[in-house]
């Protein structure tokens, strides 16, 4: 190989035109999160090590039902889904 064959030409990466600034960030009041060994829930602590409340969140559940038709020849399968959130 000659010296000219091993040289690379600097160019702009193809994805550089797709870059955008990060969105504005929001500072959260907690400093660390640990797991309570008894409840297995996250415990949020502030910078002084005091427990802080991070608010409540909802729960959700869902069900899915499989259906099969024409099982004596080529089966045709489908399914139904529903969900519930509070």
C-alpha positions as CSV (number, residue, x, y, z in Angstrom):
1,X,0.0,0.0,0.0
2,X,1.2,3.5,-0.7
3,X,1.0,6.3,1.7
4,X,-1.8,8.0,-0.2
5,X,-4.0,4.9,-0.1
6,X,-3.9,4.8,3.7
7,X,-4.8,8.4,4.2
8,X,-8.4,9.2,5.1
9,X,-10.3,12.2,4.0
10,X,-12.0,14.1,6.8
11,X,-15.7,14.7,6.2
12,X,-18.8,15.5,8.1
13,X,-20.6,12.4,9.6
14,X,-23.9,11.7,7.8
15,X,-26.0,12.0,11.0
16,X,-24.5,15.4,12.1
17,X,-27.3,17.2,10.2
18,X,-29.9,15.4,12.3
19,X,-28.6,16.6,15.6
20,X,-30.5,19.0,17.7
21,X,-30.0,20.6,21.1
22,X,-31.1,18.6,24.2
23,X,-34.6,19.7,25.4
24,X,-34.7,21.9,28.5
25,X,-34.1,19.8,31.6
26,X,-36.0,20.1,34.8
27,X,-34.1,19.7,38.1
28,X,-35.8,17.2,40.3
29,X,-35.9,17.6,44.1
30,X,-34.4,14.2,44.9
31,X,-30.7,13.4,45.2
32,X,-30.9,9.6,45.4
33,X,-33.3,6.8,45.2
34,X,-33.0,3.6,47.2
35,X,-35.2,0.5,47.6
36,X,-36.8,-0.1,51.0
37,X,-36.0,-3.8,51.8
38,X,-39.3,-4.4,53.5
39,X,-41.7,-3.0,50.9
40,X,-39.5,-3.2,47.8
41,X,-40.6,0.4,46.9
42,X,-38.4,3.2,45.9
43,X,-37.5,5.8,48.6
44,X,-36.6,9.2,47.4
45,X,-34.1,11.2,49.4
46,X,-33.2,14.9,49.2
47,X,-29.7,16.3,49.4
48,X,-29.8,16.2,53.2
49,X,-30.8,12.5,53.3
50,X,-34.4,13.3,54.2
51,X,-37.2,11.2,52.7
52,X,-39.4,13.2,50.3
53,X,-42.7,12.4,48.7
54,X,-42.6,12.1,44.9
55,X,-46.4,11.9,44.4
56,X,-48.7,9.1,43.5
57,X,-49.0,7.2,40.3
58,X,-51.8,5.2,38.8
59,X,-52.0,1.5,38.2
60,X,-53.1,-0.4,35.2
61,X,-54.2,-3.9,34.3
62,X,-55.0,-5.5,31.0
63,X,-56.4,-8.7,29.6
64,X,-55.9,-10.5,26.3
65,X,-58.2,-13.2,24.9
66,X,-57.0,-15.5,22.1
67,X,-59.5,-16.8,19.6
68,X,-59.2,-19.7,17.2
69,X,-61.7,-20.5,14.5
70,X,-61.8,-23.4,12.0
71,X,-59.6,-25.7,14.2
72,X,-60.2,-28.8,11.9
73,X,-58.2,-27.3,9.0
74,X,-56.0,-24.3,8.8
75,X,-56.5,-22.4,12.0
76,X,-57.3,-18.7,11.9
77,X,-56.2,-17.0,15.0
78,X,-57.0,-13.5,16.4
79,X,-57.0,-11.8,19.8
80,X,-58.8,-9.1,21.7
81,X,-57.2,-6.7,24.2
82,X,-58.5,-4.3,26.8
83,X,-56.9,-2.2,29.5
84,X,-58.0,-0.3,32.5
85,X,-56.1,2.5,34.2
86,X,-56.8,4.5,37.3
